[in-house]
Amino acid sequence: MKSGPAKDTMAVAVRDRMRADILGARLKPGQRLMFAELSERYGVSVGVTREALTWLSSQGLVKAVAHQGYMVTPLSVSELDELTDARLLIEPEVLKLSIRNGDTEWEGRIVAAHHVLSRTPSSAEGSDPDDDEAQDAWAEAHAAYHEALFSACRNARLMQVVRTFSEEAALYRRWSVSLGHINYEATAEHRALLEHALAREAEEAAEVLRQHIGHTRQMLKEYVEEEG
């Protein structure tokens, strides 16, 4: 029997692999997740699988279905609209707080995170949408950049809300690439966010973020409606 720390480490590793498989659409939207099949796929016990699914459910990546276990979160236009509306209300305000509170260390973080993102090609910039490692790398760099932008807001509760939104938005964003949709070019918006943040132009940065979020909704909604 595995020790507590070893089991915890394994559970984290498995949930990270499952998360990557969901975001990469290797586990498809709406797919039933059977404990036995997942345990065999990842080479772990049912208990570890259950723990991973519970965590993924808290992140909005899977849903518990009464008397049926779990399923990958299905594509939903109405849920995408609700998520986007919530992001438009909260994320620009958190960004403005971060810009107003940010210090030199924060400036260094956002510059470094933007540099990594700008050097990590997305499918819109020529990387193969079927290259799981490349798409995982871009998604990680993208999330890290937005996390850095928000990181000086000094409100842990708001940061947790933003992280939850980020996870849910990443699900739709990655599916739009993994399932064959062409991602739009976001490089200019990412650069504009950096420039306004460094110039401490909070309102201007917030407006760029609103446009950024809105473009994501438009792109993903087209895909979801096509698939529906």
Number of C-alpha atoms within 10 A of each C-alpha: 5 8 7 9 9 10 16 14 10 17 22 15 14 22 21 14 14 22 23 20 15 23 28 25 20 15 17 20 21 14 15 17 19 15 18 12 12 18 17 12 10 15 12 16 15 16 13 21 24 19 16 21 28 16 16 20 17 11 17 16 23 24 21 15 10 7 6 10 14 21 21 22 21 15 21 14 17 10 12 18 14 11 16 20 14 13 21 19 11 15 22 22 18 23 26 23 18 23 27 15 14 20 11 8 9 19 18 13 17 23 19 15 21 24 14 17 22 17 10 18 17 25 20 15 13 8 14 16 22 14 12 17 13 17 24 17 15 22 22 15 21 21 17 18 24 20 19 20 25 26 22 22 19 14 13 10 9 16 18 11 14 20 17 15 20 19 18 20 21 18 23 26 19 23 23 24 24 24 17 11 19 15 19 14 13 14 14 10 15 19 15 15 25 20 15 17 25 19 12 17 15 20 16 18 24 22 14 17 22 18 14 17 18 16 15 19 21 11 17 25 20 14 21 17 11 9 9 9
